[in-house]
Amino acid sequence: MKFIVTVFMLVIYAAALLGWIQNITKLVDSDFEAPYKTEVIRTISIIPPIGAVTGWMTIGEEK
């Protein structure tokens, strides 16, 4: 049982770390032109718990 919980926690931590890294990457790739909604959210999301979630989101970015 401990092994399953440990693997589950490692997957959660890895997903959070990847989300945070994606957030920083998307912030660097932003155009920094009006409107600044995406840039403001991504800059605030440098704080790890927030960035872990917003890294997986598309916030006004074009695909």
WOQUI-V536087 format. One record per residue. N is the residue number from 1. SS is DSSP state (H for helix, E for strand, L for the rest). BURIAL is b if it has 9 or more other C-alpha atoms within 8 Angstrom, else e. D_CENTER is the distance of its C-alpha to the mean C-alpha in whole Angstrom. Layout:
N,SS,BURIAL,D_CENTER / N,SS,BURIAL,D_CENTER
This chain:
1,L,e,30 / 2,H,e,28 / 3,H,e,27 / 4,H,e,25 / 5,H,e,24 / 6,H,e,23 / 7,H,e,21 / 8,H,e,19 / 9,H,e,18 / 10,H,e,17 / 11,H,e,15 / 12,H,e,13 / 13,H,e,12 / 14,H,e,12 / 15,H,b,9 / 16,H,b,7 / 17,H,b,8 / 18,H,b,7 / 19,H,b,4 / 20,H,b,4 / 21,H,b,6 / 22,H,b,5 / 23,H,b,4 / 24,H,b,7 / 25,H,e,9 / 26,H,b,9 / 27,H,b,10 / 28,H,e,12 / 29,L,e,13 / 30,L,e,14 / 31,L,e,18 / 32,L,e,18 / 33,L,e,21 / 34,L,e,22 / 35,L,e,20 / 36,L,e,17 / 37,H,e,15 / 38,H,b,12 / 39,H,b,13 / 40,H,e,13 / 41,H,e,10 / 42,H,b,8 / 43,H,e,11 / 44,H,e,11 / 45,L,b,7 / 46,L,b,8 / 47,L,e,10 / 48,H,e,8 / 49,H,e,9 / 50,H,b,7 / 51,H,b,4 / 52,H,b,4 / 53,H,b,5 / 54,H,b,4 / 55,L,b,2 / 56,L,b,5 / 57,L,e,7 / 58,L,e,10 / 59,L,e,11 / 60,L,e,14 / 61,L,e,14 / 62,L,e,17 / 63,L,e,17
